[in-house]
Amino acid sequence: MRQTRRRSGGFSRMGPSALSSTLLGMSKAKVLIVGGGVGALEAALALHDLAGDRAGVEICAGRGDFVYRPFAVGEPYGASRVLRYSLERIADLCDAEFQLENVASVDPALRLATSHDGDEIPYDYLVVAPGARLLWSVPGATTFWGVPDEGEMRDVVSRLREGRLRRLVFTMPGGHGWALPAYELALLAATELERSGLTGTQLTIVTPEEGPLQIFGRRASEQVAELLAEHGIEVITGTHPVAYENGALAVVPGEEIEADAVVSLPRLEGRHIDGLPYDGRGFVPVDDHARVPDLPGVFAVGDVTSFPVKQGGIATQQADVAAEAIALDLGCEVESNPLDPVLRGILWTGSKPRYLFGWLGGGHGETSVASERPPWPIDNPSKLIGRYLTPFLSELEAANRAPSSAAG
C-alpha cells in the first residue's frame, strides 16, 4: 500500500509541487474520492475504465459498506430487501484503495486533505462525494429515512394492515430533494389496502410540487396523476407541510389536514468539509463538468452538490463527466462532455412498475413519459441507472448468489 499519510502537527507545510505524485515518487496521479455512495463508486469505476493505470484511486469513507438505498421503500411492506456491499471489496475490484475514515477538511492550494483523526492525505485530484445530511423536516411526523430497519415506518404499515388508520398522509419538504419515494410509499400502501380488502382508509399525498413528480416533465406528471387517481390516492399540490400534532398536519398555505399518521421524507443539507465553498444550504457549487469553481483539480458529484435534483442516476452522470475531465487532463484519449442531465426513475406501484423519463436540460422538447415499458435499454431490474455502477452491482449480486464452486 502506498504511504500517502502523515500525522498533522509539528511539520512545516510544503507547497503544492512538493505534494505532486511525481515528487512523491509515484507514476500515477493520485485521485482521492471522498465518500462511499453512488457518486463515489461510479467515479471510481469510470476512472478505472477511462484513465486506467494513469490514475491511482483512493476512496475514503466514514463507513465500511455501500447501502443500496433505492430498495428501502419496499422493506416496511416486505416487498424488497436493502442490499449492502463491502466498500473494501468494491475498491479492490476496481483497483482502488479504501480507507475507513472521514475527511474533515481540504486545502486546495496544497492539494491536501485532512481526516477527522488528523491524518493528512495528499492528492492530485479530489472528487467530493460524501452525500447529503438527512434531517427531520416535519415535527411530529414519521420520517422515512430510506435505510434498513425503520421501526417507526414498520409500525405505520402494521397499523395500516390492521385497519387502524382512517387517514394516512405522505409528504415531503420543499427545496432540493427527490420526491419519488413518497409516491412509492403511497402506492404500496394502496396495494396493501386493495389486497386485504380494507376500505375506509384515505391515502393522501401533500406536496410542494405543482404536479406529481413534475421534475420529470408535464406528460410524465400527468400520467402519474392518473395512476394515483386509479388507486384512490388524493394529491394536494403546491402545499408545504409544517408540523403534525393532535391528529392534524399543519400546512402552508391552507387549513390543517386531519390524519391518523403522517409519513414525511427528510430534509437534505450538504455535508460540510472545511476548505470548500458552499451555498446557503451547505451544497457545493459545480459547473457542467462537475468542477468546483476556482479550485483546480477539485470536483464534486452527487447529493453534496448544488444541483437541485438529489437522485442516484444524476450522481452517476456527474461522476462520469468528472472522470472524463480527469482522464482527459491525464492525457487519455477520451471525450469530455458537459453534463446534459437525463432523469430516469422506476416507480414501484405494487404491481407493474412505471418507468419515468425526462431530460432536465433544454433543447430536447417535451420528452417526458411514464410507461410500463422502459424507454431506455435495460438489462436488469435495478432502480439505479448508472453507466458503470449498474452493471457492476448486477455482476456483484450474481456472484453473491452463485453457489460456491470450492471442492469439498
C-alpha positions in Angstrom: 0.0 0.0 0.0 1.3 3.4 -0.9 2.3 5.5 2.1 0.2 8.6 1.5 -0.5 9.9 5.0 1.3 11.7 7.7 0.0 12.9 11.1 -0.5 16.6 11.1 1.2 18.8 13.7 4.9 19.6 14.1 5.6 19.7 10.3 6.1 22.8 8.1 3.7 22.6 5.3 5.1 22.3 1.8 3.8 23.8 -1.4 1.6 22.1 -4.0 4.5 20.9 -6.1 6.0 19.1 -3.2 2.8 17.0 -2.9 2.5 16.1 -6.5 2.6 12.4 -7.5 5.8 13.0 -9.4 7.8 14.2 -6.4 6.2 11.6 -4.2 7.8 9.0 -6.4 4.5 7.8 -7.9 3.9 7.0 -11.5 0.2 7.6 -11.2 -1.8 10.7 -10.5 -3.5 10.4 -7.1 -7.3 10.7 -7.2 -8.8 11.0 -3.8 -12.6 10.2 -3.7 -14.3 11.3 -0.5 -17.4 9.2 0.2 -18.7 5.7 -0.3 -22.1 6.2 -2.0 -23.4 6.1 -5.6 -21.4 9.1 -7.0 -18.2 8.0 -5.3 -18.4 4.4 -6.6 -19.4 5.5 -10.1 -16.4 7.9 -10.2 -14.0 5.1 -9.1 -15.4 2.7 -11.8 -15.3 5.3 -14.5 -11.7 6.3 -13.7 -10.7 2.7 -13.8 -12.1 2.4 -17.3 -11.2 5.8 -18.7 -7.9 6.6 -17.0 -6.5 3.1 -16.4 -3.1 3.0 -14.9 -2.6 6.7 -15.2 -4.7 7.3 -12.1 -4.3 5.8 -8.7 -7.7 6.0 -6.9 -8.2 6.0 -3.2 -11.7 6.0 -1.6 -12.1 7.5 1.9 -15.4 7.0 3.6 -16.7 7.0 7.1 -18.4 3.7 6.9 -17.3 0.3 5.5 -20.3 -0.6 3.4 -22.3 0.7 0.5 -26.0 0.6 1.2 -28.2 0.3 -1.9 -31.0 2.6 -0.7 -33.5 2.6 -3.6 -34.9 -0.7 -2.4 -35.6 0.7 1.0 -39.2 1.8 0.1 -40.3 -1.8 -0.1 -38.8 -3.0 3.2 -41.6 -1.9 5.5 -44.1 -3.7 3.3 -41.9 -6.8 2.9 -41.6 -6.2 -0.8 -37.8 -5.9 -1.0 -34.6 -6.1 0.9 -31.9 -3.4 1.2 -28.6 -4.7 -0.2 -25.2 -4.0 1.4 -21.8 -4.3 -0.2 -18.3 -4.1 1.3 -16.6 -0.9 0.1 -13.2 -2.6 0.6 -14.2 -5.3 -1.8 -15.6 -2.9 -4.3 -12.4 -0.8 -4.2 -10.4 -3.9 -4.7 -12.4 -4.9 -7.8 -11.8 -1.6 -9.4 -8.1 -1.5 -8.5 -8.6 1.3 -5.9 -7.6 1.6 -2.3 -10.0 2.0 0.5 -9.6 3.8 3.8 -12.2 3.8 6.6 -12.1 7.5 7.7 -13.9 10.8 7.3 -12.3 13.7 5.6 -12.8 16.8 7.7 -11.1 19.5 5.6 -9.2 20.1 2.4 -6.5 22.7 1.5 -7.0 23.1 -2.3 -3.8 25.2 -2.6 -1.7 22.4 -1.1 -3.9 19.7 -2.6 -4.1 18.1 0.8 -7.0 16.6 2.7 -7.1 16.0 6.4 -9.1 13.4 8.2 -11.0 13.8 11.5 -8.2 11.9 13.1 -5.6 14.4 11.8 -4.1 12.2 9.1 -3.0 14.3 6.0 -3.8 12.8 2.6 -2.1 14.4 -0.4 -3.9 14.2 -3.8 -3.6 15.4 -7.3 -7.3 15.4 -8.0 -10.2 15.4 -5.5 -13.7 14.1 -6.1 -16.0 15.2 -3.3 -19.0 12.8 -2.9 -20.0 12.4 0.7 -23.7 12.8 0.0 -26.1 14.9 2.0 -27.2 15.0 5.6 -30.7 13.8 6.2 -32.7 15.9 8.7 -36.1 15.8 10.3 -38.4 18.0 8.2 -41.9 17.8 9.8 -42.0 17.8 13.6 -44.3 15.0 14.9 -44.3 13.0 11.6 -42.7 9.7 11.0 -39.7 10.3 8.9 -38.8 7.8 6.1 -35.0 7.8 6.1 -34.6 5.3 3.3 -32.4 3.0 5.3 -33.0 -0.6 6.6 -34.9 -1.5 9.8 -37.1 1.6 10.1 -39.1 0.7 13.1 -41.5 3.6 13.0 -42.3 3.1 9.4 -43.0 -0.6 10.0 -45.3 0.4 12.8 -47.3 2.7 10.4 -47.6 -0.2 7.9 -48.8 -2.6 10.7 -51.5 -0.1 11.8 -52.5 0.2 8.1 -52.8 -3.6 7.7 -54.9 -3.8 10.9 -57.3 -1.2 9.6 -56.4 1.3 12.4 -55.7 4.3 10.1 -58.6 6.3 8.8 -56.4 8.8 7.0 -52.7 8.3 6.1 -50.7 11.3 4.7 -47.4 11.1 2.8 -45.5 14.4 2.4 -42.1 16.0 1.7 -40.3 19.3 2.3 -39.7 21.8 -0.5 -36.3 22.6 -1.9 -33.6 20.3 -3.1 -34.5 16.6 -2.9 -36.1 13.6 -4.5 -39.8 13.1 -4.2 -40.3 9.7 -5.8 -40.1 7.6 -2.6 -43.2 9.3 -1.2 -45.2 8.3 -4.2 -43.9 4.8 -4.0 -44.8 4.5 -0.3 -48.4 5.7 -1.1 -48.8 3.3 -4.0 -47.5 0.4 -2.0 -49.9 1.4 0.8 -52.8 1.4 -1.7 -51.8 -2.0 -2.9 -51.9 -3.3 0.7 -55.4 -2.0 1.2 -56.6 -3.4 -2.1 -55.2 -6.9 -1.5 -56.6 -7.1 2.0 -60.0 -5.7 1.0 -59.8 -3.0 3.6 -61.9 0.1 3.0 -62.4 3.4 4.8 -58.7 4.5 4.7 -57.9 7.6 2.7 -54.4 8.0 1.4 -53.2 11.5 0.7 -50.0 13.0 -0.7 -49.2 16.6 0.3 -46.5 18.0 -1.9 -44.9 21.4 -2.6 -44.7 20.4 -6.3 -47.1 21.9 -8.8 -47.9 18.4 -10.0 -46.9 14.8 -9.0 -43.2 14.2 -9.9 -43.2 17.3 -12.0 -39.5 17.2 -12.3 -39.8 14.6 -15.0 -41.9 16.9 -17.2 -45.5 17.7 -17.9 -46.5 14.5 -19.7 -45.0 12.1 -17.1 -46.5 14.1 -14.3 -50.0 13.9 -15.8 -49.6 10.1 -16.3 -48.5 9.7 -12.7 -51.5 11.8 -11.5 -53.8 9.4 -13.5 -52.2 6.4 -11.8 -52.7 7.8 -8.4 -56.3 8.6 -9.1 -56.8 5.0 -10.2 -55.7 3.9 -6.8 -57.8 6.4 -5.0 -54.9 8.4 -3.7 -55.7 12.1 -3.1 -53.0 14.6 -4.1 -52.7 18.1 -2.7 -50.2 20.1 -4.7 -48.5 23.4 -4.0 -48.6 22.8 -0.3 -45.8 22.7 2.3 -46.0 20.6 5.4 -45.2 22.5 8.7 -45.9 20.1 11.7 -48.0 17.2 12.7 -49.7 17.3 16.1 -53.0 16.5 17.8 -54.1 14.4 14.8 -53.7 17.2 12.2 -51.0 18.2 9.7 -50.5 22.0 9.6 -49.6 23.2 6.1 -48.9 26.4 4.2 -50.9 27.6 2.5 -54.3 26.2 3.5 -56.1 24.7 6.5 -54.7 21.8 8.5 -55.3 18.3 7.3 -56.7 15.6 9.6 -54.5 12.5 9.7 -54.0 9.4 11.9 -50.4 9.2 10.7 -48.1 11.3 8.6 -45.0 10.0 6.8 -42.5 12.5 5.6 -39.3 12.4 3.6 -36.3 14.1 5.3 -34.9 17.5 4.6 -31.5 17.5 2.9 -28.5 19.6 3.8 -25.0 19.4 2.4 -22.2 17.7 4.3 -19.6 20.3 5.3 -15.9 19.8 4.6 -13.8 22.8 5.6 -12.0 24.4 2.7 -14.8 24.0 0.1 -17.3 26.7 -0.9 -21.0 26.2 0.0 -24.3 27.8 -0.8 -26.8 28.8 1.9 -28.0 25.1 2.4 -24.5 23.7 2.6 -24.3 22.4 -1.0 -21.1 22.7 -3.1 -21.4 24.7 -6.4 -20.2 22.9 -9.5 -20.1 23.7 -13.3 -21.3 21.4 -16.0 -18.1 19.3 -15.8 -18.6 18.8 -12.0 -15.7 21.1 -11.3 -15.8 23.2 -8.2 -15.3 26.8 -9.5 -11.9 28.4 -8.8 -10.4 25.2 -7.2 -8.2 23.5 -9.8 -8.3 19.7 -9.6 -11.4 19.7 -7.3 -14.7 18.1 -8.4 -17.9 17.3 -6.6 -20.7 14.9 -7.5 -24.0 13.7 -6.1 -26.2 15.0 -3.3 -23.4 17.2 -1.9 -23.6 19.5 -4.9 -25.9 22.4 -5.5 -27.7 20.5 -8.4 -31.3 20.6 -7.3 -32.3 17.0 -8.1 -30.9 14.6 -5.5 -31.0 11.2 -7.3 -28.6 8.4 -7.8 -28.8 8.4 -11.5 -27.9 12.1 -11.6 -25.0 11.4 -9.3 -23.6 8.8 -11.7 -23.9 11.2 -14.6 -22.0 13.9 -12.7 -19.4 11.3 -11.7 -19.0 10.3 -15.4 -18.3 13.8 -16.5 -15.9 14.4 -13.7 -14.0 11.2 -14.6 -13.9 12.2 -18.2 -12.4 15.6 -17.3 -9.8 14.0 -15.1 -8.9 11.3 -17.7 -8.6 14.0 -20.4 -6.3 16.1 -18.2 -4.1 13.0 -17.7 -3.7 12.7 -21.5 -6.1 9.8 -22.1 -7.9 9.7 -25.4 -11.4 10.4 -24.2 -14.1 13.0 -24.9 -15.0 15.3 -22.0 -18.6 16.2 -22.4 -20.6 18.6 -20.3 -23.4 17.3 -18.2 -26.7 17.0 -20.1 -28.8 15.6 -17.3 -31.4 13.0 -18.1 -33.7 11.8 -15.3 -34.7 8.1 -15.3 -36.8 6.6 -12.5 -38.6 3.4 -11.8 -41.7 4.0 -9.8 -42.8 1.0 -7.8 -46.6 0.7 -7.8 -47.2 -2.6 -6.0 -47.9 -4.3 -9.4 -46.3 -3.3 -12.7 -43.7 -0.6 -12.2 -43.8 2.7 -14.2 -40.7 3.8 -16.0 -40.3 7.6 -15.8 -38.1 9.5 -18.2 -37.3 13.2 -18.9 -34.5 15.4 -20.0 -33.7 18.1 -17.4 -31.7 20.3 -19.8 -33.1 22.4 -22.5 -33.2 21.8 -26.2 -34.9 18.4 -26.2 -38.5 19.4 -26.3 -41.2 17.5 -24.4 -39.6 14.2 -23.8 -41.1 13.1 -20.5 -43.0 9.8 -20.3 -44.3 7.4 -17.7 -44.8 4.0 -19.2 -45.0 0.3 -18.3 -42.0 -0.3 -20.7 -38.6 1.3 -20.1 -37.9 4.0 -22.7 -34.2 3.2 -22.3 -32.2 0.0 -22.7 -32.4 -2.1 -19.6 -30.7 -5.4 -18.8 -31.7 -5.8 -15.1 -34.4 -4.6 -12.8 -32.1 -2.2 -10.9 -33.7 1.0 -9.7 -30.4 2.8 -10.1 -29.3 3.6 -13.6 -25.6 4.3 -13.9 -23.2 3.6 -16.9 -20.7 1.7 -14.8 -22.3 1.1 -11.4 -25.5 -0.6 -12.6 -23.8 -3.5 -14.5 -21.1 -3.7 -11.8 -23.6 -4.2 -9.0 -25.6 -6.7 -11.1 -22.5 -8.8 -11.6 -21.6 -8.5 -8.0 -25.0 -9.6 -6.8 -24.9 -12.5 -9.3 -21.6 -13.6 -7.9 -23.0 -13.3 -4.3 -25.9 -15.6 -5.3 -23.8 -18.2 -7.1 -23.2 -21.4 -5.2 -19.6 -22.0 -4.1 -17.5 -24.0 -6.5 -14.9 -24.8 -4.0 -14.2 -28.6 -3.7 -15.3 -30.2 -0.5 
